[in-house]
Amino acid sequence: MITVAVVDDDRMMLDGLRSWLASGARLRLLAAVATVDALLAGPGRAADVVLLDLVLRDSSAPEDNVRRLRAAGSRVLVISTVADRARIVAVVAAGADGYLTKDHDLDTLVAAVETVAGGGTAHSPELAFAWAHDTRPDRPRLAPRERQVLLDYASGLTLKATARRARISPNTAKYYLDQVKEKYRRAGRPTYTKTDLARRVREDGLDG
């Protein structure tokens, strides 16, 4: 059973989500509130996954909302009525685990929540489109081979296994990883360890 909380200031959406989630056997709703403050002050703060509306009427910054929820220990699936490209990229870079527009059906929502709860990223056409048009200056432009080596190594493979998959020598694989790290350093996002590399993959949607 996955515990879920919802932060959305649209009462109709809240009522709909309450009804949807109450009818499901795999998810249990802990709270449905209008602000992140309200969520963190109540039982919803213990939710495995929080469904967070992208833009709330309290003028809170979407990226800050994501960071606060992640700091409280929840994974975050952002939902919205519109595909706002810049904001989608910003919230995922801040730590959101996926993005869906609200016109998806319940089965898609449940599948996304399960993916997020399991530690994955909930991809969607809207998220893929946002990443494809991401022009932030702090996102390095990686060559295809650099990206391949980064993805394989960050996924948990050893350097030797990464090299074997790419059909290159371990020294060459290390060279590509060093190039990736240097590009992130120049972009103002120093990256030293395998954990750092995995974080950059997630932040920049490179596994999408």
CYANA upper distance limits for C-alpha pairs under 8 A (distance plus 0.5 A):
  1 MET  CA     25 ALA  CA      8.32
  1 MET  CA     26 ARG  CA      5.72
  1 MET  CA     27 LEU  CA      6.11
  1 MET  CA     28 ARG  CA      7.23
  2 ILE  CA     26 ARG  CA      6.91
  2 ILE  CA     27 LEU  CA      5.35
  2 ILE  CA     28 ARG  CA      6.58
  2 ILE  CA     48 ASP  CA      6.86
  2 ILE  CA     49 VAL  CA      8.16
  2 ILE  CA    114 GLU  CA      8.10
  2 ILE  CA    117 ALA  CA      7.75
  3 THR  CA     27 LEU  CA      6.36
  3 THR  CA     28 ARG  CA      5.25
  3 THR  CA     29 LEU  CA      6.40
  3 THR  CA     30 LEU  CA      6.96
  3 THR  CA     47 ALA  CA      5.57
  3 THR  CA     48 ASP  CA      5.69
  3 THR  CA     49 VAL  CA      7.06
  4 VAL  CA     27 LEU  CA      7.17
  4 VAL  CA     28 ARG  CA      6.39
  4 VAL  CA     29 LEU  CA      5.34
  4 VAL  CA     30 LEU  CA      6.38
  4 VAL  CA     31 ALA  CA      7.96
  4 VAL  CA     44 GLY  CA      8.13
  4 VAL  CA     47 ALA  CA      5.62
  4 VAL  CA     48 ASP  CA      6.47
  4 VAL  CA     49 VAL  CA      5.49
  4 VAL  CA     50 VAL  CA      6.20
  4 VAL  CA     51 LEU  CA      7.86
  5 ALA  CA     29 LEU  CA      6.24
  5 ALA  CA     30 LEU  CA      5.87
  5 ALA  CA     31 ALA  CA      5.33
  5 ALA  CA     32 ALA  CA      6.29
  5 ALA  CA     39 LEU  CA      8.40
  5 ALA  CA     44 GLY  CA      5.94
  5 ALA  CA     45 ARG  CA      8.44
  5 ALA  CA     47 ALA  CA      6.29
  5 ALA  CA     49 VAL  CA      7.03
  5 ALA  CA     50 VAL  CA      5.27
  5 ALA  CA     51 LEU  CA      6.71
  6 VAL  CA     14 LEU  CA      7.96
  6 VAL  CA     17 LEU  CA      8.50
  6 VAL  CA     31 ALA  CA      6.74
  6 VAL  CA     32 ALA  CA      5.05
  6 VAL  CA     33 VAL  CA      6.76
  6 VAL  CA     50 VAL  CA      6.11
  6 VAL  CA     51 LEU  CA      5.20
  6 VAL  CA     52 LEU  CA      6.58
  7 VAL  CA     32 ALA  CA      6.48
  7 VAL  CA     33 VAL  CA      5.58
  7 VAL  CA     34 ALA  CA      5.80
  7 VAL  CA     35 THR  CA      6.29
  7 VAL  CA     36 VAL  CA      6.94
  7 VAL  CA     39 LEU  CA      7.67
  7 VAL  CA     50 VAL  CA      7.73
  7 VAL  CA     51 LEU  CA      6.67
  7 VAL  CA     52 LEU  CA      5.41
  7 VAL  CA     53 ASP  CA      6.61
  8 ASP  CA     13 MET  CA      7.84
  8 ASP  CA     14 LEU  CA      6.98
  8 ASP  CA     32 ALA  CA      7.96
  8 ASP  CA     33 VAL  CA      6.77
  8 ASP  CA     34 ALA  CA      5.35
  8 ASP  CA     35 THR  CA      7.38
  8 ASP  CA     52 LEU  CA      6.91
  8 ASP  CA     53 ASP  CA      5.64
  8 ASP  CA     56 LEU  CA      7.33
  9 ASP  CA     14 LEU  CA      8.00
  9 ASP  CA     33 VAL  CA      7.64
  9 ASP  CA     34 ALA  CA      4.77
  9 ASP  CA     35 THR  CA      7.61
  9 ASP  CA     53 ASP  CA      8.42
  9 ASP  CA     56 LEU  CA      6.81
  9 ASP  CA     57 ARG  CA      7.38
 10 ASP  CA     14 LEU  CA      6.71
 10 ASP  CA     34 ALA  CA      8.18
 11 ARG  CA     15 ASP  CA      6.59
 12 MET  CA     16 GLY  CA      6.61
 13 MET  CA     17 LEU  CA      6.56
 14 LEU  CA     18 ARG  CA      6.58
 14 LEU  CA     32 ALA  CA      6.88
 14 LEU  CA     33 VAL  CA      8.22
 15 ASP  CA     19 SER  CA      6.75
 16 GLY  CA     20 TRP  CA      6.61
 17 LEU  CA     21 LEU  CA      6.36
 18 ARG  CA     22 ALA  CA      6.45
 18 ARG  CA     29 LEU  CA      7.80
 18 ARG  CA     32 ALA  CA      7.85
 19 SER  CA     23 SER  CA      6.94
 20 TRP  CA     24 GLY  CA      7.26
 20 TRP  CA    106 LEU  CA      7.74
 21 LEU  CA     27 LEU  CA      6.90
 21 LEU  CA     28 ARG  CA      7.26
 21 LEU  CA     29 LEU  CA      6.87
 22 ALA  CA     27 LEU  CA      8.45
 22 ALA  CA     28 ARG  CA      7.61
 22 ALA  CA     29 LEU  CA      7.57
 24 GLY  CA     28 ARG  CA      8.33
 27 LEU  CA    110 VAL  CA      8.41
 30 LEU  CA     43 PRO  CA      6.90
 30 LEU  CA     44 GLY  CA      5.73
 30 LEU  CA     47 ALA  CA      7.20
 31 ALA  CA     39 LEU  CA      7.71
 31 ALA  CA     42 GLY  CA      8.42
 31 ALA  CA     43 PRO  CA      7.25
 31 ALA  CA     44 GLY  CA      5.42
 32 ALA  CA     39 LEU  CA      8.31
 32 ALA  CA     44 GLY  CA      8.28
 33 VAL  CA     38 ALA  CA      6.89
 33 VAL  CA     39 LEU  CA      6.74
 34 ALA  CA     38 ALA  CA      7.53
 34 ALA  CA     56 LEU  CA      8.28
 35 THR  CA     39 LEU  CA      6.95
 35 THR  CA     56 LEU  CA      7.83
 35 THR  CA     58 ASP  CA      7.86
 36 VAL  CA     40 LEU  CA      6.63
 36 VAL  CA     65 ASN  CA      7.04
 36 VAL  CA     69 LEU  CA      8.17
 37 ASP  CA     41 ALA  CA      6.73
 38 ALA  CA     42 GLY  CA      7.01
 39 LEU  CA     43 PRO  CA      7.75
 39 LEU  CA     44 GLY  CA      5.78
 39 LEU  CA     45 ARG  CA      6.27
 40 LEU  CA     44 GLY  CA      7.08
 40 LEU  CA     45 ARG  CA      5.21
 40 LEU  CA     69 LEU  CA      8.44
 40 LEU  CA     72 ALA  CA      8.36
 41 ALA  CA     45 ARG  CA      7.58
 43 PRO  CA     47 ALA  CA      8.32
 45 ARG  CA     69 LEU  CA      8.37
 45 ARG  CA     72 ALA  CA      7.30
 45 ARG  CA     74 SER  CA      7.98
 46 ALA  CA     72 ALA  CA      8.42
 46 ALA  CA     73 GLY  CA      8.00
 46 ALA  CA     74 SER  CA      7.58
 47 ALA  CA     74 SER  CA      6.49
 48 ASP  CA     73 GLY  CA      8.23
 48 ASP  CA     74 SER  CA      5.65
 48 ASP  CA     75 ARG  CA      6.68
 48 ASP  CA    117 ALA  CA      6.93
 49 VAL  CA     74 SER  CA      5.93
 49 VAL  CA     75 ARG  CA      5.25
 49 VAL  CA     76 VAL  CA      6.09
 49 VAL  CA     77 LEU  CA      7.53
 49 VAL  CA    113 VAL  CA      7.36
 49 VAL  CA    116 VAL  CA      7.77
 49 VAL  CA    117 ALA  CA      6.74
 50 VAL  CA     69 LEU  CA      8.24
 50 VAL  CA     74 SER  CA      6.97
 50 VAL  CA     75 ARG  CA      6.76
 50 VAL  CA     76 VAL  CA      5.41
 50 VAL  CA     77 LEU  CA      6.64
 51 LEU  CA     76 VAL  CA      6.66
 51 LEU  CA     77 LEU  CA      5.49
 51 LEU  CA     78 VAL  CA      6.28
 51 LEU  CA     79 ILE  CA      7.11
 52 LEU  CA     76 VAL  CA      7.30
 52 LEU  CA     77 LEU  CA      6.66
 52 LEU  CA     78 VAL  CA      5.21
 52 LEU  CA     79 ILE  CA      6.40
 53 ASP  CA     78 VAL  CA      6.30
 53 ASP  CA     79 ILE  CA      5.48
 53 ASP  CA     80 SER  CA      6.04
 54 LEU  CA     62 PRO  CA      6.44
 54 LEU  CA     78 VAL  CA      6.41
 54 LEU  CA     79 ILE  CA      6.39
 54 LEU  CA     80 SER  CA      5.88
 54 LEU  CA     87 ARG  CA      8.39
 55 VAL  CA     59 SER  CA      8.15
 55 VAL  CA     60 SER  CA      8.28
 55 VAL  CA     61 ALA  CA      8.30
 55 VAL  CA     62 PRO  CA      6.87
 55 VAL  CA     80 SER  CA      8.02
 56 LEU  CA     60 SER  CA      7.07
 56 LEU  CA     62 PRO  CA      8.49
 60 SER  CA     64 ASP  CA      7.82
 60 SER  CA     65 ASN  CA      7.51
 61 ALA  CA     65 ASN  CA      6.81
 62 PRO  CA     66 VAL  CA      6.85
 62 PRO  CA     87 ARG  CA      8.13
 62 PRO  CA     91 VAL  CA      6.81
 63 GLU  CA     67 ARG  CA      6.78
 63 GLU  CA     90 ALA  CA      6.85
 63 GLU  CA     91 VAL  CA      5.34
 63 GLU  CA     94 ALA  CA      6.04
 64 ASP  CA     68 ARG  CA      6.62
 64 ASP  CA     94 ALA  CA      8.27
 65 ASN  CA     69 LEU  CA      6.77
 66 VAL  CA     70 ARG  CA      6.60
 66 VAL  CA     76 VAL  CA      7.27
 66 VAL  CA     91 VAL  CA      7.09
 66 VAL  CA     94 ALA  CA      6.97
 66 VAL  CA     95 GLY  CA      6.87
 66 VAL  CA     96 ALA  CA      6.54
 67 ARG  CA     71 ALA  CA      6.49
 67 ARG  CA     94 ALA  CA      6.69
 67 ARG  CA     95 GLY  CA      6.96
 68 ARG  CA     72 ALA  CA      6.79
 69 LEU  CA     73 GLY  CA      7.12
 69 LEU  CA     74 SER  CA      6.24
 69 LEU  CA     75 ARG  CA      7.82
 69 LEU  CA     76 VAL  CA      7.62
 70 ARG  CA     74 SER  CA      5.69
 70 ARG  CA     75 ARG  CA      6.44
 70 ARG  CA     76 VAL  CA      7.51
 70 ARG  CA     95 GLY  CA      7.54
 70 ARG  CA     96 ALA  CA      8.47
 75 ARG  CA     96 ALA  CA      7.65
 75 ARG  CA     97 ASP  CA      6.99
 75 ARG  CA    116 VAL  CA      7.25
 75 ARG  CA    117 ALA  CA      7.31
 76 VAL  CA     95 GLY  CA      8.26
 76 VAL  CA     96 ALA  CA      5.56
 76 VAL  CA     97 ASP  CA      5.91
 76 VAL  CA     98 GLY  CA      7.70
 76 VAL  CA    116 VAL  CA      8.06
 77 LEU  CA     96 ALA  CA      6.61
 77 LEU  CA     97 ASP  CA      6.03
 77 LEU  CA     98 GLY  CA      5.53
 77 LEU  CA     99 TYR  CA      6.31
 77 LEU  CA    100 LEU  CA      8.14
 77 LEU  CA    112 ALA  CA      8.41
 77 LEU  CA    113 VAL  CA      7.66
 77 LEU  CA    116 VAL  CA      7.73
 77 LEU  CA    122 ALA  CA      8.08
 78 VAL  CA     91 VAL  CA      8.45
 78 VAL  CA     96 ALA  CA      7.27
 78 VAL  CA     97 ASP  CA      8.26
 78 VAL  CA     98 GLY  CA      6.70
 78 VAL  CA     99 TYR  CA      5.26
 78 VAL  CA    100 LEU  CA      6.93
 79 ILE  CA     99 TYR  CA      6.24
 79 ILE  CA    100 LEU  CA      5.40
 79 ILE  CA    101 THR  CA      5.87
 79 ILE  CA    102 LYS  CA      6.61
 80 SER  CA    100 LEU  CA      7.18
 80 SER  CA    101 THR  CA      5.32
 80 SER  CA    102 LYS  CA      6.06
 81 THR  CA    101 THR  CA      5.93
 81 THR  CA    102 LYS  CA      5.77
 81 THR  CA    103 ASP  CA      7.78
 82 VAL  CA    101 THR  CA      6.77
 83 ALA  CA     88 ILE  CA      7.82
 83 ALA  CA    101 THR  CA      7.17
 83 ALA  CA    126 GLU  CA      6.64
 84 ASP  CA     88 ILE  CA      6.50
 85 ARG  CA     89 VAL  CA      6.89
 85 ARG  CA    129 PHE  CA      8.24
 85 ARG  CA    130 ALA  CA      5.32
 85 ARG  CA    133 HIS  CA      8.38
 86 ALA  CA     90 ALA  CA      6.73
 86 ALA  CA    130 ALA  CA      7.72
 86 ALA  CA    134 ASP  CA      8.11
 87 ARG  CA     91 VAL  CA      6.64
 88 ILE  CA     92 VAL  CA      6.81
 88 ILE  CA     99 TYR  CA      7.66
 88 ILE  CA    127 LEU  CA      7.39
 88 ILE  CA    130 ALA  CA      7.17
 89 VAL  CA     93 ALA  CA      6.54
 89 VAL  CA    127 LEU  CA      8.34
 89 VAL  CA    130 ALA  CA      6.84
 89 VAL  CA    131 TRP  CA      7.12
 89 VAL  CA    134 ASP  CA      7.57
 89 VAL  CA    204 ASP  CA      8.48
 90 ALA  CA     94 ALA  CA      6.63
 91 VAL  CA     95 GLY  CA      6.95
 91 VAL  CA     96 ALA  CA      6.15
 92 VAL  CA     96 ALA  CA      4.89
 92 VAL  CA     97 ASP  CA      7.01
 92 VAL  CA     98 GLY  CA      7.26
 92 VAL  CA     99 TYR  CA      8.42
 92 VAL  CA    203 GLU  CA      6.61
 92 VAL  CA    204 ASP  CA      8.31
 92 VAL  CA    205 GLY  CA      8.42
 93 ALA  CA    202 ARG  CA      8.20
 93 ALA  CA    203 GLU  CA      4.81
 93 ALA  CA    204 ASP  CA      6.85
 94 ALA  CA    203 GLU  CA      7.71
 95 GLY  CA    203 GLU  CA      7.34
 97 ASP  CA    116 VAL  CA      6.56
 97 ASP  CA    120 GLY  CA      7.61
 97 ASP  CA    121 THR  CA      5.42
 97 ASP  CA    122 ALA  CA      6.79
 98 GLY  CA    112 ALA  CA      8.34
 98 GLY  CA    116 VAL  CA      7.84
 98 GLY  CA    121 THR  CA      5.77
 98 GLY  CA    122 ALA  CA      4.81
 98 GLY  CA    123 HIS  CA      6.41
 98 GLY  CA    124 SER  CA      8.40
 98 GLY  CA    127 LEU  CA      8.15
 99 TYR  CA    122 ALA  CA      7.05
 99 TYR  CA    123 HIS  CA      7.26
 99 TYR  CA    124 SER  CA      7.22
 99 TYR  CA    126 GLU  CA      8.11
 99 TYR  CA    127 LEU  CA      6.62
100 LEU  CA    104 HIS  CA      7.80
100 LEU  CA    109 LEU  CA      8.40
100 LEU  CA    123 HIS  CA      8.42
100 LEU  CA    124 SER  CA      6.76
100 LEU  CA    126 GLU  CA      7.64
100 LEU  CA    127 LEU  CA      8.06
101 THR  CA    126 GLU  CA      8.02
104 HIS  CA    108 THR  CA      6.72
104 HIS  CA    109 LEU  CA      7.36
105 ASP  CA    109 LEU  CA      6.96
106 LEU  CA    110 VAL  CA      6.57
107 ASP  CA    111 ALA  CA      6.59
108 THR  CA    112 ALA  CA      6.61
109 LEU  CA    113 VAL  CA      6.70
110 VAL  CA    114 GLU  CA      6.70
111 ALA  CA    115 THR  CA      6.68
112 ALA  CA    116 VAL  CA      6.68
112 ALA  CA    122 ALA  CA      5.66
112 ALA  CA    123 HIS  CA      8.42
113 VAL  CA    117 ALA  CA      6.50
113 VAL  CA    122 ALA  CA      8.14
114 GLU  CA    118 GLY  CA      6.63
115 THR  CA    119 GLY  CA      7.12
115 THR  CA    120 GLY  CA      5.72
115 THR  CA    121 THR  CA      7.00
115 THR  CA    122 ALA  CA      6.58
116 VAL  CA    120 GLY  CA      5.41
116 VAL  CA    121 THR  CA      6.13
116 VAL  CA    122 ALA  CA      6.58
123 HIS  CA    127 LEU  CA      6.70
123 HIS  CA    128 ALA  CA      7.52
123 HIS  CA    208 GLY  CA      7.16
124 SER  CA    128 ALA  CA      6.72
125 PRO  CA    129 PHE  CA      6.59
126 GLU  CA    130 ALA  CA      6.74
127 LEU  CA    131 TRP  CA      6.76
128 ALA  CA    132 ALA  CA      6.62
128 ALA  CA    208 GLY  CA      7.07
129 PHE  CA    133 HIS  CA      6.94
130 ALA  CA    134 ASP  CA      6.60
131 TRP  CA    204 ASP  CA      8.00
131 TRP  CA    205 GLY  CA      6.92
135 THR  CA    139 ARG  CA      7.87
137 PRO  CA    187 ALA  CA      7.56
138 ASP  CA    184 TYR  CA      8.17
138 ASP  CA    187 ALA  CA      5.25
138 ASP  CA    188 GLY  CA      7.17
138 ASP  CA    189 ARG  CA      7.79
139 ARG  CA    184 TYR  CA      8.07
139 ARG  CA    187 ALA  CA      7.35
139 ARG  CA    204 ASP  CA      7.50
140 PRO  CA    183 LYS  CA      6.37
140 PRO  CA    184 TYR  CA      6.60
140 PRO  CA    187 ALA  CA      6.99
141 ARG  CA    183 LYS  CA      8.40
142 LEU  CA    146 GLU  CA      6.35
142 LEU  CA    147 ARG  CA      6.32
142 LEU  CA    180 VAL  CA      7.57
143 ALA  CA    147 ARG  CA      6.71
144 PRO  CA    148 GLN  CA      6.70
145 ARG  CA    149 VAL  CA      6.67
145 ARG  CA    176 TYR  CA      8.07
146 GLU  CA    150 LEU  CA      6.52
146 GLU  CA    176 TYR  CA      5.84
146 GLU  CA    177 LEU  CA      7.35
146 GLU  CA    179 GLN  CA      8.06
146 GLU  CA    180 VAL  CA      7.04
147 ARG  CA    151 LEU  CA      6.55
147 ARG  CA    206 LEU  CA      8.38
148 GLN  CA    152 ASP  CA      6.73
148 GLN  CA    166 ALA  CA      8.17
149 VAL  CA    153 TYR  CA      6.48
149 VAL  CA    162 THR  CA      6.87
149 VAL  CA    163 ALA  CA      8.08
149 VAL  CA    166 ALA  CA      7.62
149 VAL  CA    173 ALA  CA      7.09
149 VAL  CA    176 TYR  CA      7.44
149 VAL  CA    177 LEU  CA      7.48
150 LEU  CA    154 ALA  CA      6.29
150 LEU  CA    176 TYR  CA      8.47
150 LEU  CA    177 LEU  CA      6.89
150 LEU  CA    180 VAL  CA      8.02
150 LEU  CA    197 LEU  CA      7.79
150 LEU  CA    201 VAL  CA      8.45
151 LEU  CA    155 SER  CA      6.48
151 LEU  CA    198 ALA  CA      8.41
151 LEU  CA    201 VAL  CA      7.60
151 LEU  CA    206 LEU  CA      8.11
151 LEU  CA    207 ASP  CA      7.58
152 ASP  CA    156 GLY  CA      7.57
152 ASP  CA    157 LEU  CA      6.58
152 ASP  CA    162 THR  CA      6.21
153 TYR  CA    157 LEU  CA      5.44
153 TYR  CA    158 THR  CA      6.82
153 TYR  CA    159 LEU  CA      6.96
153 TYR  CA    162 THR  CA      6.19
153 TYR  CA    194 LYS  CA      8.01
154 ALA  CA    194 LYS  CA      6.42
154 ALA  CA    195 THR  CA      7.80
154 ALA  CA    197 LEU  CA      6.33
154 ALA  CA    198 ALA  CA      5.20
154 ALA  CA    201 VAL  CA      8.09
155 SER  CA    198 ALA  CA      7.43
157 LEU  CA    161 ALA  CA      6.26
157 LEU  CA    162 THR  CA      6.36
158 THR  CA    162 THR  CA      6.52
159 LEU  CA    163 ALA  CA      6.63
159 LEU  CA    170 PRO  CA      6.73
159 LEU  CA    173 ALA  CA      7.51
159 LEU  CA    174 LYS  CA      7.80
160 LYS  CA    164 ARG  CA      6.60
160 LYS  CA    169 SER  CA      8.33
160 LYS  CA    170 PRO  CA      5.97
161 ALA  CA    165 ARG  CA      6.66
162 THR  CA    166 ALA  CA      6.85
162 THR  CA    170 PRO  CA      8.34
162 THR  CA    173 ALA  CA      7.66
163 ALA  CA    167 ARG  CA      6.36
163 ALA  CA    168 ILE  CA      5.56
163 ALA  CA    169 SER  CA      6.07
163 ALA  CA    170 PRO  CA      5.69
163 ALA  CA    172 THR  CA      8.11
163 ALA  CA    173 ALA  CA      5.95
164 ARG  CA    168 ILE  CA      6.74
164 ARG  CA    169 SER  CA      7.77
164 ARG  CA    170 PRO  CA      8.39
168 ILE  CA    172 THR  CA      6.75
168 ILE  CA    173 ALA  CA      7.18
169 SER  CA    173 ALA  CA      6.81
170 PRO  CA    174 LYS  CA      6.60
171 ASN  CA    175 TYR  CA      6.71
172 THR  CA    176 TYR  CA      6.90
173 ALA  CA    177 LEU  CA      6.84
174 LYS  CA    178 ASP  CA      6.56
175 TYR  CA    179 GLN  CA      6.70
176 TYR  CA    180 VAL  CA      6.78
177 LEU  CA    181 LYS  CA      6.72
178 ASP  CA    182 GLU  CA      6.62
179 GLN  CA    183 LYS  CA      6.72
180 VAL  CA    184 TYR  CA      6.86
181 LYS  CA    185 ARG  CA      6.60
181 LYS  CA    190 PRO  CA      7.60
181 LYS  CA    191 THR  CA      6.07
181 LYS  CA    192 TYR  CA      7.45
182 GLU  CA    186 ARG  CA      6.70
183 LYS  CA    187 ALA  CA      6.77
184 TYR  CA    188 GLY  CA      6.90
184 TYR  CA    189 ARG  CA      5.65
184 TYR  CA    190 PRO  CA      6.24
184 TYR  CA    191 THR  CA      6.94
185 ARG  CA    189 ARG  CA      5.76
185 ARG  CA    190 PRO  CA      4.89
185 ARG  CA    191 THR  CA      7.20
186 ARG  CA    190 PRO  CA      8.42
191 THR  CA    196 ASP  CA      5.86
191 THR  CA    197 LEU  CA      6.80
191 THR  CA    200 ARG  CA      8.50
192 TYR  CA    196 ASP  CA      6.60
192 TYR  CA    197 LEU  CA      7.91
193 THR  CA    197 LEU  CA      6.82
194 LYS  CA    198 ALA  CA      6.68
195 THR  CA    199 ARG  CA      6.70
196 ASP  CA    200 ARG  CA      6.80
197 LEU  CA    201 VAL  CA      6.81
198 ALA  CA    202 ARG  CA      6.89
199 ARG  CA    203 GLU  CA      6.52
200 ARG  CA    204 ASP  CA      6.42
201 VAL  CA    205 GLY  CA      6.44
201 VAL  CA    206 LEU  CA      5.52
201 VAL  CA    207 ASP  CA      6.91
202 ARG  CA    206 LEU  CA      7.04
202 ARG  CA    207 ASP  CA      7.42
